[in-house]
Amino acid sequence: MKKNKYYGMNVQFNGLCVDFGRVSLNKKKETLCGDYYTIIEREQDHVLVLSDGLGSGVKANILSTLTAKMLSTMVSRHLPLEEAVRAVAKTLPICSVRQMAYSTFTVLDIKDGVANLSQFDNPDAILIRDGKAFDYPFSVIKIDEKEIHQSSFALQEEDMLILMSDGVTNAGMGKTTDGGWGRPDVIRFCQNKYRPQMTAQEMAGDIAAASVDLNLNETDDDITVVVLRFRKPQKVNLMIGPPRHANEDEKYLKSFFESEGMHVVCGGTTAKFAARYLGKELKTIQDSSLNDVPARSRLEGVELVTEGLLTMERLLEYCEEVSENMLFFNELHKKKDAAAYLGRMLFETATEVRIFYGNAINPDHEKLNISPEHKEELVEELAAHLRNAGKKVSIGMWAV
């Protein structure tokens, strides 16, 4: 399984934004994935192209990468699809074994809340609306013998759009299914799994994991699933440490608690600091200390309270594991330690994260030779992971 960046789209329309999820798994014994997707965003035009190259490994990766990058660039510059497809066909290298250049594609172009789909030989995208598969209209055009399905439909709140390569619909072929999983079966699976507020990454992980299961715990082909869920924005404010200078405490706390959205406090000293300001009692949640991660706490006016440094370090370990293996997200979702709770709040619930970073000197950290610079590095690393996940992130530095 290859190491991938996990990044999303910054689409906004009619008060909605995109919750983005994806899993991409290499065919067994291959170091490169034959599937590739890319995103180009220009003002109000958001283009995603998913391509699956002929065969697997290096050759397939070259074909799919060229196809996705060329199509996304040309479509985002408003070239007619016919011109773009013909330009790609002329550019692709010929496979020396099969004597052909072949790569499937799904082009998704979102403009002003309307999804425009052009699909060639990938399984047709699945649209889940109100928990059921929605049969969006499509027409068929031919470009140089390529039969392309074209669709255009308005997106609605909580719509979930699922794109995939044929590694999903062919799953289990010759093992647990006669002719593969098949799109109708994938649709039934998605409908059964769907629940209100389900995240895009959960759905992507569930589909990919089921594909691997049907292959008897193997990847008999490259498997890629990309899921977009259209939802209302949710801001999460994350407080990490009191400000460096005590004369800024009042301003810092007032700014944090008056900020729109949910509120999360990370750090034992920081939690006491916030509790004093709110005039509320801070209570440890019994039996919530798990896997060497300190317990969570409860504080009225705050959605989540965790310990600081150890929890942050564990969360970053989880982020690295997800980067190495996107299916680890499925396991992370089951974990009950404070780092997992914090991760779900930031990576699932939030569309925008505002970090209030104080970096006040902590005597306990000094005794352990933990420098303010190290804590700042952890915050920057977390922000980078969040941005890679398609989150809008800002850091308010109160550390100078």
N, C-alpha and C positions, 0 to 999 in steps of 0.2 A: 504494500500500500504506500503510495507516494506522499511526500510531504507537500501540503498545499497551503497557500494563503486562503483564508476564509473571509471573503469580502462580499459586500452586497451592493445594492443600488440605492441611490439617493432620490428616488422618485417622490414627488409631493404633488397632490392635486386634490381639490375639493376637500381640504382638511385631512386628507389621508396620506400615509407614507407606506413604505414597503418593509415588511419583516422578511428577511432573506435567509434561506437555508440551502445547503448543498452537501452532497457526499460524492466523491469521485474515487473509485477503487480500480487499481490496475488488474489486468488479467494476470493470473498466476504465473510466476516466474519472470514477469516482465518488469523492468525498472522504470519504464515510461508508460504513461496511459495513452491509449489510442483515441480517447475522447478529450475534447478541449472546449472550454467556453471562455468567452471574454465579454467585457462590458465597455461601452463607450457612452458617455453622457455629455451632451452639448445643450446647454440652456434647458429648453422644455422637451428635448428629444433624448430618449433613453433607449439604447439599443443593446440587446443581449443576443449573442449567437452561440449556440451549442452545436458542435460538429463531431462526427464519429468517422475516423479515417478507415480506409480499407485495411483489413488484417489487424495486426496488433503490434505493440512495441514501437521501435524508432520510426519505421516507415509510416505507420498509422498516425503517430504523433505529429510527424511533419505535415501529412495531408490535412489532418484536422486543425492544426494550429494555423497553417496558411489559409485554409478556408474560413475559419472563424475570424481571424484578424482582417483579412481582405473584405469579407462581407460586412463586418461591423463598421469598418472605416467607410466603405462606399455607401452603405445604407444611411449612416449618420450624416453623410454629406448630400443626401437626397438624390443619389443616382437611381435611375429606374432599376428595379430588381432584375429585369432581363439583361441589362448591360452588366450588372454586377456578377450575375451567375456565369455569363459567357466569359467575362474577364478571369474569373476564378478557374474555370475549366481550362482555359488556355495556359494558365500559369502553373497548375499542379504538376509535379513531377510524375512520370510514368513508372508504375511498379514493374520492376524487371521480371518478376515471377509471373504476374497475371497480365502484363502488358496493357494496363489500364490505370487511369488516375480517377479515383473514386472517393468521395467523401460526402456523407449525408449532412444536412443542416436543419436547424430550427432557428429562424430569425424572429425575435420578439422586439417590436418597436412600439414603445409606449409614448403617446403624445396626448397631453391634456386629458388624461384619464381614459383614453381609448387604447386597447391592445390591438396591434396589427401583427398577425402571425403569418409567416411564410414557412411551410414545412415540406422538406424533401427527404423521404425515406427514413426519417426518425419516427418512432411511435408518435402519433398525434398527441399534442398536449392535452392534459386533463384539467378541466375547470370544475372545482368544487364550490358550489354556491348553496348556502343554507343547508350544508351538510350532504347535499346530493350532487351527483355529476350533472353538469349543465351542458346540453348539446348545443354548443355555439355553432352558428352557420359557417359553412366554408364553400368555396368554389374551387374548381380544378383548372389550372392553366398548364400548358406545356411549353417548356423552354428547351430546345435542342433535345427532344425525347425525354426530358426530365418532367415527371408529373408532380406538380407542386400544389399543395393545398394552401389556399389563401383565406384568411378570416379577419374580421374586424368587429370588435364588440366593446361596449362600454364596461368599465370595471366598477364594481360596487364594494362597499365596505364589507370586510371579512371574506371576500372572494379569495380562494386559494388556487393558484395556477401552478401546475406540475409539469415540468419538462423532463424528458429522460432520453437516454440512448437505448438501443435495442438489447443491451446487456440486461436490462430489466425484463422486457417482454419475452426474451429468449431464455430466461432463467429456468433451470431445471430440465432443459431439453435433453431427452435421452436418459434421464436419471429419475426425476420425480414427476415429470410431466411428459406428455406425448409430443407436443409441438411447442413447448415453451409455456411461460406463464400466460401470455396473451393480454392485450390491453383491456378487454372486458373484465378479466379476473383482477387485474391491477386496479381497475375502477372500483370493483366491489370491495377490495382490500382497503382502499383509501376511504370509502364511505364508512366501512366498519370501524376504522381507526379514528376517523375524524371526530372531534368534539369542539364545542365553542371555545375560543381563545387558544386552541392548539397552536403551537409555534410552527413556523415553516421548517426549522431545523429538526423538530421532532418528527414531522411527516417525512422529510427527506431521509432521516436515519431509519425510520421504520420500514420504508420501501426498500432501501438498500440492504438492510439486515435480512428482510424476508427473501430478497433475491439470492443472497449468499446462502441462506438456509435451504432454499430450493435446489441450490447447486451442491448440497451436502457439505456445507461449510467451506466451499471453494469459490474462487472467482474464475469461472470458465470463459468469461469475456470481460472486457472493460465495462464497468458499471458506473453510470453517472446519473444523478438525480438533482435537479435544481427546482426549488420551490419558492414561490413568491406569495406572501399573504398580505393583503391590502388592509391596513388597520389605521386607527387613530393614533397620533403620536402620544408617547408617554415619556415624560421627563423624570429622571431619577437624579436626585442630589446626593452626592456621596461626600461625607465629611471624614477626612483623615488627619487627625492631629489638630490641637489648638494652634492659633497663630504664634509666631516666634515671639512677638512682643505683647505683653499683657494688656497694654493700653488699647489694643485693637480687638480685644475679646468681644466687647459688646457689638461692635460693627460687624464682626465676622459672624457671630451667632445670629444676629438680626437678619443679615443678608441670607444666611443659610435657611433659616426657618420661614422666611417670607418668600422664598423662591417657589415658584409653581412646581407642582409634581410631588413625587414620593421622596421620603427622606431616609437615608441610611447612614448610620454612624459606625465607623470602623476604628476600634481601639478602646482598651479598657479605661485609660485616663481620659480619652476623648469623650467616652460615654458619660463618665462622672461629670465632666465639664458641661456637657449638654443637659444632663439631668438637673444640675444646679440652676442653669438658666431657665429651664422650663418649670422648676419647682415641683418636679415629679420624682417618684421613687424608682430607682433602677433595680430590677430584680433579675437574678440569674435564672435561666430556664433549666430546670433540673433535668439531668440525664441527656443534655444536648451536647456534651463533650464527646466527640467521636473521632477515631482514627488520628489521635494525637493533635486534633484541632480543638482549641478551647471552646467552651460553651458559648451559646448565644445568650443574649439578655433581652429583657422586655422593658420598654420605656414608652409611656403614653406620649403620642405625638410623633413617634418615629416608627417606620414600618419594619426596620431590621436593625439590630445592634449586634455587632460581632467584636471579638478581640482583634487586635491590629496586625502586628508583624507576622506571626505564625500563620494566621488566617490568610493574609495576603500572599505569603510565599506558597502556601498550599494551592491557592487559587491559580497562581501563575504556573505551578506544576501541572494543574489540570489543563490550562490553556495550551501548554506545550504538548500534552498528550493528545488533545484534540487536533492540534496542527499535524501531528504524526499520523493519527488515525481518526478520521472523522466519525467512525462508528463508536469511538469512546464517548461521544456525546450522549449516546443512549445509556451508557453506564453512569455517566455523571448525573443524568436526570434522576437516577434512582438513589443517589447518595443523600445522606441526611446530615452530614456535618456542616458546620457554619460556612466553610469555604464554598461548598456546593450551593447552599442557600444564597450566598452572595453572588456566585456566578450566575445562577438562574435569574436573580433580580436584574443584574447588569446586562447579561447577554440575551435573555428572553423577554423580560418585562419591558425593559427600557428601549426606546428608540433614540433617546438623547441622554447623555450622562454629563452632568456638571460636577466636576471634582473640586471640592474645597480643601485645599492642601495647606496645612499650617506649619508642619515640621518644627514645632516647638522642641526644645531640648528636653529629652526624657532621661532623668538620672538612671533609671533602670537599664536603659539601652546603653548609656555611657559605660556602665559597669561591665556590660557584655561586649564592649568594643563595637557596638553597632552605630555607625556614623550617620549623621543627617543625610549625607550624600547617598548612602546605600538606600535609605528610605525613599529618597527622591527618585532614584533609579527604578525602584519597584513601581512607583506611581507612573512613571513614564512608560515602563514596560506594559503595565495594565492598559494605559491609554492606547498604546499601539495595537494591542490585541483587540480592543473595542473598536478602534477605527477599521481594522481589518475585517471585523464582523459587520461593517456597514453602519456603525453607530456614529452619531454626531457627538463629538467629545470636546469639552472645554475644561481647562484647568485654571482655577483661580489660585495664584501663588501668594500665600501669606507667610513667606519664609525668610524674607530679607530684613 
